[in-house]
Amino acid sequence: MEKPISLQLDDLRNTLVEIINSSKLPPCLIKPIVKEIYDQINILYVQEIEKDRKTYDDLLNKQNQEIAS
């Protein structure tokens, strides 16, 4: 059985906090690192949304063509 997404998210959050805390770096150094990671994740998020939108639009167009035939 796969772990529920809510627990996966909680695990990830806890792991990230542990890693950041164990680094013992000051917040002024952690912030730009976290921002860089966020920026990279945001790019991937936008790409995923665009891909999902295209896939969904293609599926709708295909269904509409089948109905029209």
N, C-alpha and C positions, 0 to 999 in steps of 0.2 A: 504494500500500500504506500502510495506517495504521500509525503508530508503535506498538509494543507498549506496553501499559499500564505495565509496569515502567520503561520508558524515559521515558514521560510523567511518571510520578511522580518519577523522578530529576531530570528537567528542572525540574519545579515546585519541588522541594526546593532545588535549586541556585539557581534564580532568587530564591526567597524569601530565602535566606541572603545572596545578593549585594545585594538591595535593603536588607535590614536592616543589613548591614555598611556599605553606602555611605551610609546615613542618618547615620552617626556619632552617633546618639543613645545616651545611656547606657542600660544594661539596665533601670534603674528606670523609664524612660519607654517602653521597647519592650514590656516585660512586659504592662502593661495593654492595650496595643493588640493584641498577639497573643492575649491572653485574650478580648478582645471579638470578635475574628475567629473564634476557636475556638468561642465560645458561639453565634455566628450559624451557623456550619457545623454545629454539633451540633443545633441546631433543625431545619435542613434535613435532616440525616441522619435524625432521628426521624420527620419528616414523610414522607420517602421510604420508610422501613421500614413505616410505617403504611399508606401507599398500596400498596406491594408486597404486604403481607399481605392487604389487602382485595381486591386484584386476584386474588391466588392463591386466596383463600377463595371468591370469586365463581366462578372457573374450576372449582374442585372441586365446588361446589354445582351448577353447570351440568352437569358430567360425571355427577354422581350422579343428577340428574334425567333425563338422557338414558338412563342405564342402567336406571333404574326404569320408564321409559316402555315 
